[in-house]
Amino acid sequence: MNEAPAQQKSAAAPSLDNPDLYFNRDLSILEFNRRVLALADDPHVPLLERLRYLTIVSNNLDEFFEVRMAGLLQRRKFGAGPSGPDMLGPNIEIEAVSEMAHEIISAQYHCLNQRLIPALAQEGIRLLRRREWQAAQKRWISNYFQSEVLPLLTPLSLDPAHPFPKVQNKGLNFAIALEGQDAYGRHSPIAIVQAPRILSRIIQIPTHLAGPHDFVFLSSIIHEHVQTLFPGLTIQGFYQFRVTRNSELFVDEEEVDNLLDAIADELPMRPFGEAVRLEVASNCPREVIDYLLKHFELGEDNLYSLPGPVNLSRLAAIIDMVPRHDLLFPPFVAGLPSVCMRPENIFAQLREAPILLHHPYQSFNPVLDFLRQAANDPQVIGIKQTLYRTTPDSPIIDALIEAAMAGKQVTAVVELKARFDEANNIRMAERLEEVGIQVVYGVVNHKVHAKMILVLRREEDGVRLYGHLGTGNYHPRNARIYTDLSLLTTHADITADMNDLFMHITGMGKAPQLRCLLQSPFTMFSGICDAIEAETRLGVKGRIIARVNALVEPDLIRALYRASQAGVEIDLVVRGACALRPGIPGVSECIRVRSIVGRFLEHSRVYYFGNDGHPKLWMSSADWMGRNLFRRLEVAVPILDPDLRARILKETLQLYLEDDCNAWVMRADGTYDFLRNPPDATCKSAQDHLLEHYDRSSQHV
């Protein structure tokens, strides 16, 4: 009965290895940033939030160049061939990525100059150019320069005794064109001035000298007083520039004795990796540009000429300095399940039923309370936890330290290789070790990305295990701006699997035979593929809905293509990179892909399979990427409680498929159509719905 669709497609179906069936991962990452930038350009979004989205794009692009573009340039340098299913070689990919990145950055500055700066000025928030400074403001700025800026500057004219300085990654620098001879009769046509990182890039002028919220750039202050740095010489030009460098750390984990020491030794070199991008102010003349490109060994496709400040991410400081709540998203108070409001012990509550939390709509505090109660409960004998991203001063860390000082056995699996959090994690590991906590650094060549807490509690019938599994990091701040799921449970099979996983991570024995959890790199990929294959066999009766941050693993995409060819209805909510092309005749006609970009960063991963009326649903820390499925330790937990499964299905999948306010629908060519309707009574926003729901119903479990 269900074989007809497969028979119909078999004759003329294209090979699923055809590169045309896959969109390039790096281009897809950039397409995501187009969607974020659209929010900065959207007049329906509060003004300061629009500025925030603009700076988020800058931060995202910085990381893209530090990691993704750096990798592409290295592949080109060493003559590598195509590496992805799209089969684009490094040369073609770099050209395409450069073209798209230039388009996005051009649109970004157009948004700043033509939309945001005028709109901010109308609200009394002004970014004053030098020509706009009044006499009293000039005097204050001059005093500020003399007292706060000048003592920290080191002008360097370039000659054999003064070589080009080491320019740090993403630092603000100025190339100064000079004319004239110095006190020793020498002539140096160019000098370099580096802005110390300790100095704020945005300075607010006192309100008694200006409007309520007037700001100047540090670059403008230095420009105004640059003559002070070169007495007797003529300043011919003043040009901002910024260099982005390769920020990957190179540590051979199998060749080092102590991973923490090796990473700590490598971190000081990160700011001085190979240059991958040069940003210059648009007024910079060609001869200076050529000089900089030659020095940094970059080509024309690595050059970005900018009509404004060279680091827009620093504009985020304005948001915190302007107390205009009317220009921000309305505040909200995260809800609490009624069970978490009771004064009794959380362990007694978990013995009655599991607790599911949907962040940020529901508070992260119950997770903190879970740890704090474990630290103080005399019946708790041990705590085990994975830590990927948090902060050394996090209440999570405080609770673990408190538990250790109370005599409990505490084990922390700290992932030292969490990119750009390595220094934080080193400090955190050292702080934990100081109080006797057993700290391990994960698995060689495999990042531990799973989010797990396991509490061991001695009770009347023996030691009972209590667990927390999440889709997001143990980072209280991120829990207020990322959408994630938390499951607190004492389910015997789930917690036994968690204990086996912790034993595996620390003891490094053979992979455990888990009862119900899926684990990368051993069973998650095969478990997902088996679930897809089961739906494929059901044909038109099959149903798949998945929500991930990225979908780029080619074998998994092929499995989804085969399911579509069999008639399975597939909906994918993919926030960022997606290599799958939907809507291709004979291949992916039954697949729809959408991305939701709104107030909160969509971060939870959920996999749903209809299973012929007996649905299966997992929540997970893993995206559908090769690194998550094969090179990380990840966990997917099945939601066994029917009520919780129905709730997750509705809140994380069905609502998002109905969203027509923040939804972007992917075309087969990798571009997206914005579905947003004007915000009115008929507009459906999944995020707004959940905010309203948990605001008026904090009793929902």
QUIVENJO-V478647 format. One record per helix or strand. SS is the DSSP state (H for helix, E for strand). FROM is the first residue (numbers start at 1). LEN is the number of residues. If there is no record, write none. Layout:
BEGIN
ss from len
SS FROM LEN
SS FROM LEN
END
This chain:
BEGIN
ss from len
H 4 7
H 19 3
E 22 1
H 25 16
H 47 31
H 90 33
E 125 3
H 130 3
H 135 18
E 156 2
E 159 1
E 162 1
E 173 7
E 190 5
E 202 3
H 207 3
E 213 5
H 218 7
H 226 4
E 234 12
H 259 9
H 270 3
E 275 7
H 286 11
H 300 3
E 303 4
H 312 10
H 325 3
E 335 1
H 338 4
H 346 7
E 355 5
E 362 1
H 365 12
E 380 8
H 395 11
E 409 6
H 422 13
E 438 3
E 443 1
E 446 3
E 451 9
E 462 9
H 478 3
E 482 8
H 492 16
E 518 3
H 524 18
E 543 6
E 551 1
H 554 12
E 569 6
E 578 1
E 580 1
E 591 6
E 601 2
E 605 5
H 611 3
E 616 5
E 624 1
H 626 5
E 632 7
H 642 17
E 663 4
E 672 3
H 686 11
END
